[in-house]
Amino acid sequence: MLLRAISGLIFPDQGRVTIDGNVIGKDLDFPKDMGILIGYPDFISYLSAFDNLKQLNHIRKRSSEERMHEVLKEVGL
């Protein structure tokens, strides 16, 4: 629960999570440049490796499709 609150996935009923003076849920929806996997990381089984990466990239839009193809090739997928 603490990690969920820190990452902005839930908001506490009491108290607050403050990062660099900003309150999560009030000043920020979630911390800038934070990535977190809670529980069991998984992929969407009916999507290809590329389409799974594309879904993740849709959240932050950090990589081009070309770069995603390069990474998949580097790791043998």
mmCIF file of the N, C-alpha and C atoms, coordinates in Angstrom:
data_MODEL
# 
_entry.id   MODEL 
# 
loop_
_atom_site.group_PDB 
_atom_site.id 
_atom_site.type_symbol 
_atom_site.label_atom_id 
_atom_site.label_alt_id 
_atom_site.label_comp_id 
_atom_site.label_asym_id 
_atom_site.label_entity_id 
_atom_site.label_seq_id 
_atom_site.pdbx_PDB_ins_code 
_atom_site.Cartn_x 
_atom_site.Cartn_y 
_atom_site.Cartn_z 
_atom_site.occupancy 
_atom_site.B_iso_or_equiv 
_atom_site.pdbx_formal_charge 
_atom_site.auth_seq_id 
_atom_site.auth_comp_id 
_atom_site.auth_asym_id 
_atom_site.auth_atom_id 
_atom_site.pdbx_PDB_model_num 
ATOM 1   N N  . MET A 1 1  ? 0.813  -1.189  0.000   1.00 0.00 ? 1  MET A N  1 
ATOM 2   C CA . MET A 1 1  ? 0.000  0.000   0.000   1.00 0.00 ? 1  MET A CA 1 
ATOM 3   C C  . MET A 1 1  ? 0.861  1.260   0.000   1.00 0.00 ? 1  MET A C  1 
ATOM 4   N N  . LEU A 1 2  ? 1.956  1.221   0.741   1.00 0.00 ? 2  LEU A N  1 
ATOM 5   C CA . LEU A 1 2  ? 2.825  2.389   0.796   1.00 0.00 ? 2  LEU A CA 1 
ATOM 6   C C  . LEU A 1 2  ? 3.391  2.713   -0.586  1.00 0.00 ? 2  LEU A C  1 
ATOM 7   N N  . LEU A 1 3  ? 3.852  1.685   -1.300  1.00 0.00 ? 3  LEU A N  1 
ATOM 8   C CA . LEU A 1 3  ? 4.386  1.926   -2.647  1.00 0.00 ? 3  LEU A CA 1 
ATOM 9   C C  . LEU A 1 3  ? 3.312  2.452   -3.589  1.00 0.00 ? 3  LEU A C  1 
ATOM 10  N N  . ARG A 1 4  ? 2.104  1.967   -3.443  1.00 0.00 ? 4  ARG A N  1 
ATOM 11  C CA . ARG A 1 4  ? 0.996  2.462   -4.272  1.00 0.00 ? 4  ARG A CA 1 
ATOM 12  C C  . ARG A 1 4  ? 0.723  3.939   -3.970  1.00 0.00 ? 4  ARG A C  1 
ATOM 13  N N  . ALA A 1 5  ? 0.782  4.302   -2.701  1.00 0.00 ? 5  ALA A N  1 
ATOM 14  C CA . ALA A 1 5  ? 0.560  5.701   -2.324  1.00 0.00 ? 5  ALA A CA 1 
ATOM 15  C C  . ALA A 1 5  ? 1.697  6.593   -2.821  1.00 0.00 ? 5  ALA A C  1 
ATOM 16  N N  . ILE A 1 6  ? 2.926  6.128   -2.678  1.00 0.00 ? 6  ILE A N  1 
ATOM 17  C CA . ILE A 1 6  ? 4.074  6.908   -3.137  1.00 0.00 ? 6  ILE A CA 1 
ATOM 18  C C  . ILE A 1 6  ? 4.005  7.119   -4.647  1.00 0.00 ? 6  ILE A C  1 
ATOM 19  N N  . SER A 1 7  ? 3.552  6.111   -5.376  1.00 0.00 ? 7  SER A N  1 
ATOM 20  C CA . SER A 1 7  ? 3.519  6.206   -6.834  1.00 0.00 ? 7  SER A CA 1 
ATOM 21  C C  . SER A 1 7  ? 2.264  6.891   -7.359  1.00 0.00 ? 7  SER A C  1 
ATOM 22  N N  . GLY A 1 8  ? 1.330  7.264   -6.484  1.00 0.00 ? 8  GLY A N  1 
ATOM 23  C CA . GLY A 1 8  ? 0.132  7.972   -6.924  1.00 0.00 ? 8  GLY A CA 1 
ATOM 24  C C  . GLY A 1 8  ? -0.956 7.061   -7.457  1.00 0.00 ? 8  GLY A C  1 
ATOM 25  N N  . LEU A 1 9  ? -0.837 5.751   -7.204  1.00 0.00 ? 9  LEU A N  1 
ATOM 26  C CA . LEU A 1 9  ? -1.876 4.831   -7.660  1.00 0.00 ? 9  LEU A CA 1 
ATOM 27  C C  . LEU A 1 9  ? -3.093 4.850   -6.735  1.00 0.00 ? 9  LEU A C  1 
ATOM 28  N N  . ILE A 1 10 ? -2.848 5.171   -5.473  1.00 0.00 ? 10 ILE A N  1 
ATOM 29  C CA . ILE A 1 10 ? -3.922 5.375   -4.504  1.00 0.00 ? 10 ILE A CA 1 
ATOM 30  C C  . ILE A 1 10 ? -3.572 6.612   -3.692  1.00 0.00 ? 10 ILE A C  1 
ATOM 31  N N  . PHE A 1 11 ? -4.563 7.166   -3.025  1.00 0.00 ? 11 PHE A N  1 
ATOM 32  C CA . PHE A 1 11 ? -4.332 8.335   -2.180  1.00 0.00 ? 11 PHE A CA 1 
ATOM 33  C C  . PHE A 1 11 ? -4.756 7.995   -0.756  1.00 0.00 ? 11 PHE A C  1 
ATOM 34  N N  . PRO A 1 12 ? -3.915 8.328   0.226   1.00 0.00 ? 12 PRO A N  1 
ATOM 35  C CA . PRO A 1 12 ? -4.217 7.970   1.611   1.00 0.00 ? 12 PRO A CA 1 
ATOM 36  C C  . PRO A 1 12 ? -5.444 8.712   2.148   1.00 0.00 ? 12 PRO A C  1 
ATOM 37  N N  . ASP A 1 13 ? -6.194 8.025   3.030   1.00 0.00 ? 13 ASP A N  1 
ATOM 38  C CA . ASP A 1 13 ? -7.326 8.656   3.718   1.00 0.00 ? 13 ASP A CA 1 
ATOM 39  C C  . ASP A 1 13 ? -6.838 9.642   4.771   1.00 0.00 ? 13 ASP A C  1 
ATOM 40  N N  . GLN A 1 14 ? -5.676 9.313   5.360   1.00 0.00 ? 14 GLN A N  1 
ATOM 41  C CA . GLN A 1 14 ? -5.075 10.185  6.359   1.00 0.00 ? 14 GLN A CA 1 
ATOM 42  C C  . GLN A 1 14 ? -3.609 10.373  6.010   1.00 0.00 ? 14 GLN A C  1 
ATOM 43  N N  . GLY A 1 15 ? -3.054 11.503  6.390   1.00 0.00 ? 15 GLY A N  1 
ATOM 44  C CA . GLY A 1 15 ? -1.657 11.788  6.098   1.00 0.00 ? 15 GLY A CA 1 
ATOM 45  C C  . GLY A 1 15 ? -1.489 12.201  4.646   1.00 0.00 ? 15 GLY A C  1 
ATOM 46  N N  . ARG A 1 16 ? -0.232 12.275  4.224   1.00 0.00 ? 16 ARG A N  1 
ATOM 47  C CA . ARG A 1 16 ? 0.035  12.669  2.835   1.00 0.00 ? 16 ARG A CA 1 
ATOM 48  C C  . ARG A 1 16 ? 1.407  12.174  2.417   1.00 0.00 ? 16 ARG A C  1 
ATOM 49  N N  . VAL A 1 17 ? 1.578  12.055  1.135   1.00 0.00 ? 17 VAL A N  1 
ATOM 50  C CA . VAL A 1 17 ? 2.870  11.698  0.554   1.00 0.00 ? 17 VAL A CA 1 
ATOM 51  C C  . VAL A 1 17 ? 3.398  12.952  -0.116  1.00 0.00 ? 17 VAL A C  1 
ATOM 52  N N  . THR A 1 18 ? 4.583  13.380  0.311   1.00 0.00 ? 18 THR A N  1 
ATOM 53  C CA . THR A 1 18 ? 5.186  14.591  -0.227  1.00 0.00 ? 18 THR A CA 1 
ATOM 54  C C  . THR A 1 18 ? 6.511  14.242  -0.898  1.00 0.00 ? 18 THR A C  1 
ATOM 55  N N  . ILE A 1 19 ? 6.682  14.699  -2.122  1.00 0.00 ? 19 ILE A N  1 
ATOM 56  C CA . ILE A 1 19 ? 7.921  14.488  -2.867  1.00 0.00 ? 19 ILE A CA 1 
ATOM 57  C C  . ILE A 1 19 ? 8.383  15.839  -3.383  1.00 0.00 ? 19 ILE A C  1 
ATOM 58  N N  . ASP A 1 20 ? 9.580  16.231  -2.982  1.00 0.00 ? 20 ASP A N  1 
ATOM 59  C CA . ASP A 1 20 ? 10.140 17.535  -3.353  1.00 0.00 ? 20 ASP A CA 1 
ATOM 60  C C  . ASP A 1 20 ? 9.168  18.675  -3.052  1.00 0.00 ? 20 ASP A C  1 
ATOM 61  N N  . GLY A 1 21 ? 8.483  18.583  -1.919  1.00 0.00 ? 21 GLY A N  1 
ATOM 62  C CA . GLY A 1 21 ? 7.567  19.636  -1.503  1.00 0.00 ? 21 GLY A CA 1 
ATOM 63  C C  . GLY A 1 21 ? 6.201  19.587  -2.163  1.00 0.00 ? 21 GLY A C  1 
ATOM 64  N N  . ASN A 1 22 ? 5.962  18.622  -3.039  1.00 0.00 ? 22 ASN A N  1 
ATOM 65  C CA . ASN A 1 22 ? 4.679  18.481  -3.721  1.00 0.00 ? 22 ASN A CA 1 
ATOM 66  C C  . ASN A 1 22 ? 3.903  17.312  -3.127  1.00 0.00 ? 22 ASN A C  1 
ATOM 67  N N  . VAL A 1 23 ? 2.626  17.537  -2.855  1.00 0.00 ? 23 VAL A N  1 
ATOM 68  C CA . VAL A 1 23 ? 1.774  16.508  -2.274  1.00 0.00 ? 23 VAL A CA 1 
ATOM 69  C C  . VAL A 1 23 ? 1.140  15.689  -3.400  1.00 0.00 ? 23 VAL A C  1 
ATOM 70  N N  . ILE A 1 24 ? 1.357  14.365  -3.320  1.00 0.00 ? 24 ILE A N  1 
ATOM 71  C CA . ILE A 1 24 ? 0.771  13.466  -4.310  1.00 0.00 ? 24 ILE A CA 1 
ATOM 72  C C  . ILE A 1 24 ? -0.748 13.476  -4.136  1.00 0.00 ? 24 ILE A C  1 
ATOM 73  N N  . GLY A 1 25 ? -1.469 13.667  -5.230  1.00 0.00 ? 25 GLY A N  1 
ATOM 74  C CA . GLY A 1 25 ? -2.924 13.734  -5.198  1.00 0.00 ? 25 GLY A CA 1 
ATOM 75  C C  . GLY A 1 25 ? -3.454 15.145  -5.099  1.00 0.00 ? 25 GLY A C  1 
ATOM 76  N N  . LYS A 1 26 ? -2.577 16.081  -4.739  1.00 0.00 ? 26 LYS A N  1 
ATOM 77  C CA . LYS A 1 26 ? -2.981 17.487  -4.666  1.00 0.00 ? 26 LYS A CA 1 
ATOM 78  C C  . LYS A 1 26 ? -2.184 18.301  -5.682  1.00 0.00 ? 26 LYS A C  1 
ATOM 79  N N  . ASP A 1 27 ? -0.859 18.312  -5.533  1.00 0.00 ? 27 ASP A N  1 
ATOM 80  C CA . ASP A 1 27 ? 0.006  19.066  -6.443  1.00 0.00 ? 27 ASP A CA 1 
ATOM 81  C C  . ASP A 1 27 ? 0.404  18.237  -7.665  1.00 0.00 ? 27 ASP A C  1 
ATOM 82  N N  . LEU A 1 28 ? 0.520  16.938  -7.476  1.00 0.00 ? 28 LEU A N  1 
ATOM 83  C CA . LEU A 1 28 ? 0.923  16.007  -8.536  1.00 0.00 ? 28 LEU A CA 1 
ATOM 84  C C  . LEU A 1 28 ? 0.005  14.804  -8.540  1.00 0.00 ? 28 LEU A C  1 
ATOM 85  N N  . ASP A 1 29 ? -0.300 14.290  -9.739  1.00 0.00 ? 29 ASP A N  1 
ATOM 86  C CA . ASP A 1 29 ? -1.041 13.026  -9.819  1.00 0.00 ? 29 ASP A CA 1 
ATOM 87  C C  . ASP A 1 29 ? -0.117 11.856  -9.527  1.00 0.00 ? 29 ASP A C  1 
ATOM 88  N N  . PHE A 1 30 ? 1.123  11.945  -10.002 1.00 0.00 ? 30 PHE A N  1 
ATOM 89  C CA . PHE A 1 30 ? 2.135  10.916  -9.741  1.00 0.00 ? 30 PHE A CA 1 
ATOM 90  C C  . PHE A 1 30 ? 3.505  11.559  -9.877  1.00 0.00 ? 30 PHE A C  1 
ATOM 91  N N  . PRO A 1 31 ? 4.519  10.995  -9.236  1.00 0.00 ? 31 PRO A N  1 
ATOM 92  C CA . PRO A 1 31 ? 5.864  11.580  -9.286  1.00 0.00 ? 31 PRO A CA 1 
ATOM 93  C C  . PRO A 1 31 ? 6.433  11.586  -10.706 1.00 0.00 ? 31 PRO A C  1 
ATOM 94  N N  . LYS A 1 32 ? 7.104  12.642  -11.037 1.00 0.00 ? 32 LYS A N  1 
ATOM 95  C CA . LYS A 1 32 ? 7.738  12.766  -12.352 1.00 0.00 ? 32 LYS A CA 1 
ATOM 96  C C  . LYS A 1 32 ? 8.824  11.702  -12.508 1.00 0.00 ? 32 LYS A C  1 
ATOM 97  N N  . ASP A 1 33 ? 8.867  11.090  -13.667 1.00 0.00 ? 33 ASP A N  1 
ATOM 98  C CA . ASP A 1 33 ? 9.896  10.107  -14.030 1.00 0.00 ? 33 ASP A CA 1 
ATOM 99  C C  . ASP A 1 33 ? 9.957  8.901   -13.105 1.00 0.00 ? 33 ASP A C  1 
ATOM 100 N N  . MET A 1 34 ? 8.840  8.525   -12.550 1.00 0.00 ? 34 MET A N  1 
ATOM 101 C CA . MET A 1 34 ? 8.813  7.334   -11.697 1.00 0.00 ? 34 MET A CA 1 
ATOM 102 C C  . MET A 1 34 ? 8.273  6.157   -12.493 1.00 0.00 ? 34 MET A C  1 
ATOM 103 N N  . GLY A 1 35 ? 8.919  5.034   -12.332 1.00 0.00 ? 35 GLY A N  1 
ATOM 104 C CA . GLY A 1 35 ? 8.422  3.794   -12.899 1.00 0.00 ? 35 GLY A CA 1 
ATOM 105 C C  . GLY A 1 35 ? 8.339  2.768   -11.788 1.00 0.00 ? 35 GLY A C  1 
ATOM 106 N N  . ILE A 1 36 ? 7.270  2.013   -11.762 1.00 0.00 ? 36 ILE A N  1 
ATOM 107 C CA . ILE A 1 36 ? 7.113  1.039   -10.686 1.00 0.00 ? 36 ILE A CA 1 
ATOM 108 C C  . ILE A 1 36 ? 6.284  -0.140  -11.180 1.00 0.00 ? 36 ILE A C  1 
ATOM 109 N N  . LEU A 1 37 ? 6.693  -1.314  -10.773 1.00 0.00 ? 37 LEU A N  1 
ATOM 110 C CA . LEU A 1 37 ? 5.919  -2.527  -11.009 1.00 0.00 ? 37 LEU A CA 1 
ATOM 111 C C  . LEU A 1 37 ? 5.576  -3.103  -9.652  1.00 0.00 ? 37 LEU A C  1 
ATOM 112 N N  . ILE A 1 38 ? 4.304  -3.214  -9.368  1.00 0.00 ? 38 ILE A N  1 
ATOM 113 C CA . ILE A 1 38 ? 3.855  -3.757  -8.089  1.00 0.00 ? 38 ILE A CA 1 
ATOM 114 C C  . ILE A 1 38 ? 3.127  -5.065  -8.377  1.00 0.00 ? 38 ILE A C  1 
ATOM 115 N N  . GLY A 1 39 ? 3.475  -6.084  -7.645  1.00 0.00 ? 39 GLY A N  1 
ATOM 116 C CA . GLY A 1 39 ? 2.834  -7.374  -7.860  1.00 0.00 ? 39 GLY A CA 1 
ATOM 117 C C  . GLY A 1 39 ? 3.608  -8.184  -8.884  1.00 0.00 ? 39 GLY A C  1 
ATOM 118 N N  . TYR A 1 40 ? 2.896  -8.778  -9.779  1.00 0.00 ? 40 TYR A N  1 
ATOM 119 C CA . TYR A 1 40 ? 3.509  -9.635  -10.784 1.00 0.00 ? 40 TYR A CA 1 
ATOM 120 C C  . TYR A 1 40 ? 3.519  -8.932  -12.136 1.00 0.00 ? 40 TYR A C  1 
ATOM 121 N N  . PRO A 1 41 ? 4.694  -8.475  -12.584 1.00 0.00 ? 41 PRO A N  1 
ATOM 122 C CA . PRO A 1 41 ? 4.739  -7.838  -13.904 1.00 0.00 ? 41 PRO A CA 1 
ATOM 123 C C  . PRO A 1 41 ? 4.372  -8.870  -14.968 1.00 0.00 ? 41 PRO A C  1 
ATOM 124 N N  . ASP A 1 42 ? 3.630  -8.453  -15.920 1.00 0.00 ? 42 ASP A N  1 
ATOM 125 C CA . ASP A 1 42 ? 3.164  -9.371  -16.948 1.00 0.00 ? 42 ASP A CA 1 
ATOM 126 C C  . ASP A 1 42 ? 3.013  -8.615  -18.251 1.00 0.00 ? 42 ASP A C  1 
ATOM 127 N N  . PHE A 1 43 ? 2.739  -9.332  -19.290 1.00 0.00 ? 43 PHE A N  1 
ATOM 128 C CA . PHE A 1 43 ? 2.468  -8.732  -20.574 1.00 0.00 ? 43 PHE A CA 1 
ATOM 129 C C  . PHE A 1 43 ? 1.058  -9.143  -20.986 1.00 0.00 ? 43 PHE A C  1 
ATOM 130 N N  . ILE A 1 44 ? 0.527  -8.455  -21.974 1.00 0.00 ? 44 ILE A N  1 
ATOM 131 C CA . ILE A 1 44 ? -0.795 -8.790  -22.481 1.00 0.00 ? 44 ILE A CA 1 
ATOM 132 C C  . ILE A 1 44 ? -0.616 -9.932  -23.473 1.00 0.00 ? 44 ILE A C  1 
ATOM 133 N N  . SER A 1 45 ? -1.099 -11.104 -23.123 1.00 0.00 ? 45 SER A N  1 
ATOM 134 C CA . SER A 1 45 ? -0.769 -12.334 -23.846 1.00 0.00 ? 45 SER A CA 1 
ATOM 135 C C  . SER A 1 45 ? -1.204 -12.345 -25.304 1.00 0.00 ? 45 SER A C  1 
ATOM 136 N N  . TYR A 1 46 ? -2.246 -11.650 -25.651 1.00 0.00 ? 46 TYR A N  1 
ATOM 137 C CA . TYR A 1 46 ? -2.714 -11.672 -27.038 1.00 0.00 ? 46 TYR A CA 1 
ATOM 138 C C  . TYR A 1 46 ? -2.036 -10.614 -27.914 1.00 0.00 ? 46 TYR A C  1 
ATOM 139 N N  . LEU A 1 47 ? -1.128 -9.825  -27.322 1.00 0.00 ? 47 LEU A N  1 
ATOM 140 C CA . LEU A 1 47 ? -0.379 -8.831  -28.094 1.00 0.00 ? 47 LEU A CA 1 
ATOM 141 C C  . LEU A 1 47 ? 1.043  -9.311  -28.335 1.00 0.00 ? 47 LEU A C  1 
ATOM 142 N N  . SER A 1 48 ? 1.638  -8.846  -29.403 1.00 0.00 ? 48 SER A N  1 
ATOM 143 C CA . SER A 1 48 ? 3.040  -9.158  -29.683 1.00 0.00 ? 48 SER A CA 1 
ATOM 144 C C  . SER A 1 48 ? 3.928  -8.391  -28.710 1.00 0.00 ? 48 SER A C  1 
ATOM 145 N N  . ALA A 1 49 ? 5.216  -8.750  -28.685 1.00 0.00 ? 49 ALA A N  1 
ATOM 146 C CA . ALA A 1 49 ? 6.169  -8.030  -27.830 1.00 0.00 ? 49 ALA A CA 1 
ATOM 147 C C  . ALA A 1 49 ? 6.187  -6.550  -28.211 1.00 0.00 ? 49 ALA A C  1 
ATOM 148 N N  . PHE A 1 50 ? 6.185  -6.267  -29.499 1.00 0.00 ? 50 PHE A N  1 
ATOM 149 C CA . PHE A 1 50 ? 6.186  -4.872  -29.960 1.00 0.00 ? 50 PHE A CA 1 
ATOM 150 C C  . PHE A 1 50 ? 4.930  -4.141  -29.487 1.00 0.00 ? 50 PHE A C  1 
ATOM 151 N N  . ASP A 1 51 ? 3.765  -4.775  -29.617 1.00 0.00 ? 51 ASP A N  1 
ATOM 152 C CA . ASP A 1 51 ? 2.528  -4.115  -29.208 1.00 0.00 ? 51 ASP A CA 1 
ATOM 153 C C  . ASP A 1 51 ? 2.459  -3.920  -27.693 1.00 0.00 ? 51 ASP A C  1 
ATOM 154 N N  . ASN A 1 52 ? 3.053  -4.838  -26.916 1.00 0.00 ? 52 ASN A N  1 
ATOM 155 C CA . ASN A 1 52 ? 3.140  -4.627  -25.468 1.00 0.00 ? 52 ASN A CA 1 
ATOM 156 C C  . ASN A 1 52 ? 3.998  -3.410  -25.164 1.00 0.00 ? 52 ASN A C  1 
ATOM 157 N N  . LEU A 1 53 ? 5.159  -3.293  -25.829 1.00 0.00 ? 53 LEU A N  1 
ATOM 158 C CA . LEU A 1 53 ? 6.012  -2.114  -25.636 1.00 0.00 ? 53 LEU A CA 1 
ATOM 159 C C  . LEU A 1 53 ? 5.289  -0.841  -26.057 1.00 0.00 ? 53 LEU A C  1 
ATOM 160 N N  . LYS A 1 54 ? 4.570  -0.934  -27.134 1.00 0.00 ? 54 LYS A N  1 
ATOM 161 C CA . LYS A 1 54 ? 3.831  0.220   -27.649 1.00 0.00 ? 54 LYS A CA 1 
ATOM 162 C C  . LYS A 1 54 ? 2.796  0.690   -26.609 1.00 0.00 ? 54 LYS A C  1 
ATOM 163 N N  . GLN A 1 55 ? 2.129  -0.248  -25.943 1.00 0.00 ? 55 GLN A N  1 
ATOM 164 C CA . GLN A 1 55 ? 1.166  0.104   -24.900 1.00 0.00 ? 55 GLN A CA 1 
ATOM 165 C C  . GLN A 1 55 ? 1.857  0.834   -23.745 1.00 0.00 ? 55 GLN A C  1 
ATOM 166 N N  . LEU A 1 56 ? 3.004  0.314   -23.320 1.00 0.00 ? 56 LEU A N  1 
ATOM 167 C CA . LEU A 1 56 ? 3.759  0.977   -22.247 1.00 0.00 ? 56 LEU A CA 1 
ATOM 168 C C  . LEU A 1 56 ? 4.249  2.351   -22.684 1.00 0.00 ? 56 LEU A C  1 
ATOM 169 N N  . ASN A 1 57 ? 4.701  2.444   -23.909 1.00 0.00 ? 57 ASN A N  1 
ATOM 170 C CA . ASN A 1 57 ? 5.216  3.714   -24.426 1.00 0.00 ? 57 ASN A CA 1 
ATOM 171 C C  . ASN A 1 57 ? 4.108  4.762   -24.542 1.00 0.00 ? 57 ASN A C  1 
ATOM 172 N N  . HIS A 1 58 ? 2.889  4.317   -24.717 1.00 0.00 ? 58 HIS A N  1 
ATOM 173 C CA . HIS A 1 58 ? 1.759  5.242   -24.834 1.00 0.00 ? 58 HIS A CA 1 
ATOM 174 C C  . HIS A 1 58 ? 1.591  6.091   -23.568 1.00 0.00 ? 58 HIS A C  1 
ATOM 175 N N  . ILE A 1 59 ? 1.991  5.539   -22.435 1.00 0.00 ? 59 ILE A N  1 
ATOM 176 C CA . ILE A 1 59 ? 1.860  6.244   -21.157 1.00 0.00 ? 59 ILE A CA 1 
ATOM 177 C C  . ILE A 1 59 ? 2.773  7.466   -21.097 1.00 0.00 ? 59 ILE A C  1 
ATOM 178 N N  . ARG A 1 60 ? 4.038  7.301   -21.452 1.00 0.00 ? 60 ARG A N  1 
ATOM 179 C CA . ARG A 1 60 ? 5.001  8.399   -21.310 1.00 0.00 ? 60 ARG A CA 1 
ATOM 180 C C  . ARG A 1 60 ? 5.574  8.914   -22.626 1.00 0.00 ? 60 ARG A C  1 
ATOM 181 N N  . LYS A 1 61 ? 5.352  8.194   -23.704 1.00 0.00 ? 61 LYS A N  1 
ATOM 182 C CA . LYS A 1 61 ? 5.817  8.610   -25.033 1.00 0.00 ? 61 LYS A CA 1 
ATOM 183 C C  . LYS A 1 61 ? 7.298  8.985   -25.044 1.00 0.00 ? 61 LYS A C  1 
ATOM 184 N N  . ARG A 1 62 ? 8.141  8.033   -24.632 1.00 0.00 ? 62 ARG A N  1 
ATOM 185 C CA . ARG A 1 62 ? 9.575  8.297   -24.545 1.00 0.00 ? 62 ARG A CA 1 
ATOM 186 C C  . ARG A 1 62 ? 10.384 7.694   -25.678 1.00 0.00 ? 62 ARG A C  1 
ATOM 187 N N  . SER A 1 63 ? 9.825  6.731   -26.404 1.00 0.00 ? 63 SER A N  1 
ATOM 188 C CA . SER A 1 63 ? 10.609 6.045   -27.437 1.00 0.00 ? 63 SER A CA 1 
ATOM 189 C C  . SER A 1 63 ? 9.881  6.065   -28.768 1.00 0.00 ? 63 SER A C  1 
ATOM 190 N N  . SER A 1 64 ? 10.663 6.089   -29.809 1.00 0.00 ? 64 SER A N  1 
ATOM 191 C CA . SER A 1 64 ? 10.081 5.996   -31.145 1.00 0.00 ? 64 SER A CA 1 
ATOM 192 C C  . SER A 1 64 ? 9.829  4.522   -31.463 1.00 0.00 ? 64 SER A C  1 
ATOM 193 N N  . GLU A 1 65 ? 8.990  4.274   -32.460 1.00 0.00 ? 65 GLU A N  1 
ATOM 194 C CA . GLU A 1 65 ? 8.753  2.891   -32.875 1.00 0.00 ? 65 GLU A CA 1 
ATOM 195 C C  . GLU A 1 65 ? 10.056 2.264   -33.364 1.00 0.00 ? 65 GLU A C  1 
ATOM 196 N N  . GLU A 1 66 ? 10.890 3.055   -34.006 1.00 0.00 ? 66 GLU A N  1 
ATOM 197 C CA . GLU A 1 66 ? 12.188 2.560   -34.483 1.00 0.00 ? 66 GLU A CA 1 
ATOM 198 C C  . GLU A 1 66 ? 13.039 2.065   -33.308 1.00 0.00 ? 66 GLU A C  1 
ATOM 199 N N  . ARG A 1 67 ? 13.076 2.845   -32.230 1.00 0.00 ? 67 ARG A N  1 
ATOM 200 C CA . ARG A 1 67 ? 13.864 2.446   -31.064 1.00 0.00 ? 67 ARG A CA 1 
ATOM 201 C C  . ARG A 1 67 ? 13.294 1.186   -30.418 1.00 0.00 ? 67 ARG A C  1 
ATOM 202 N N  . MET A 1 68 ? 11.977 1.076   -30.365 1.00 0.00 ? 68 MET A N  1 
ATOM 203 C CA . MET A 1 68 ? 11.365 -0.121  -29.794 1.00 0.00 ? 68 MET A CA 1 
ATOM 204 C C  . MET A 1 68 ? 11.739 -1.356  -30.610 1.00 0.00 ? 68 MET A C  1 
ATOM 205 N N  . HIS A 1 69 ? 11.744 -1.235  -31.937 1.00 0.00 ? 69 HIS A N  1 
ATOM 206 C CA . HIS A 1 69 ? 12.176 -2.353  -32.793 1.00 0.00 ? 69 HIS A CA 1 
ATOM 207 C C  . HIS A 1 69 ? 13.640 -2.705  -32.523 1.00 0.00 ? 69 HIS A C  1 
ATOM 208 N N  . GLU A 1 70 ? 14.489 -1.680  -32.353 1.00 0.00 ? 70 GLU A N  1 
ATOM 209 C CA . GLU A 1 70 ? 15.915 -1.919  -32.064 1.00 0.00 ? 70 GLU A CA 1 
ATOM 210 C C  . GLU A 1 70 ? 16.089 -2.687  -30.752 1.00 0.00 ? 70 GLU A C  1 
ATOM 211 N N  . VAL A 1 71 ? 15.361 -2.290  -29.735 1.00 0.00 ? 71 VAL A N  1 
ATOM 212 C CA . VAL A 1 71 ? 15.471 -2.946  -28.432 1.00 0.00 ? 71 VAL A CA 1 
ATOM 213 C C  . VAL A 1 71 ? 15.009 -4.388  -28.516 1.00 0.00 ? 71 VAL A C  1 
ATOM 214 N N  . LEU A 1 72 ? 13.910 -4.638  -29.193 1.00 0.00 ? 72 LEU A N  1 
ATOM 215 C CA . LEU A 1 72 ? 13.434 -6.017  -29.338 1.00 0.00 ? 72 LEU A CA 1 
ATOM 216 C C  . LEU A 1 72 ? 14.453 -6.880  -30.070 1.00 0.00 ? 72 LEU A C  1 
ATOM 217 N N  . LYS A 1 73 ? 15.102 -6.293  -31.053 1.00 0.00 ? 73 LYS A N  1 
ATOM 218 C CA . LYS A 1 73 ? 16.131 -7.026  -31.782 1.00 0.00 ? 73 LYS A CA 1 
ATOM 219 C C  . LYS A 1 73 ? 17.322 -7.304  -30.867 1.00 0.00 ? 73 LYS A C  1 
ATOM 220 N N  . GLU A 1 74 ? 17.726 -6.327  -30.051 1.00 0.00 ? 74 GLU A N  1 
ATOM 221 C CA . GLU A 1 74 ? 18.843 -6.479  -29.123 1.00 0.00 ? 74 GLU A CA 1 
ATOM 222 C C  . GLU A 1 74 ? 18.612 -7.620  -28.137 1.00 0.00 ? 74 GLU A C  1 
ATOM 223 N N  . VAL A 1 75 ? 17.371 -7.797  -27.701 1.00 0.00 ? 75 VAL A N  1 
ATOM 224 C CA . VAL A 1 75 ? 17.078 -8.831  -26.710 1.00 0.00 ? 75 VAL A CA 1 
ATOM 225 C C  . VAL A 1 75 ? 16.591 -10.140 -27.343 1.00 0.00 ? 75 VAL A C  1 
ATOM 226 N N  . GLY A 1 76 ? 16.572 -10.180 -28.658 1.00 0.00 ? 76 GLY A N  1 
ATOM 227 C CA . GLY A 1 76 ? 16.224 -11.402 -29.350 1.00 0.00 ? 76 GLY A CA 1 
ATOM 228 C C  . GLY A 1 76 ? 14.749 -11.702 -29.475 1.00 0.00 ? 76 GLY A C  1 
ATOM 229 N N  . LEU A 1 77 ? 13.920 -10.676 -29.469 1.00 0.00 ? 77 LEU A N  1 
ATOM 230 C CA . LEU A 1 77 ? 12.485 -10.884 -29.640 1.00 0.00 ? 77 LEU A CA 1 
ATOM 231 C C  . LEU A 1 77 ? 12.000 -10.311 -30.961 1.00 0.00 ? 77 LEU A C  1 
# 
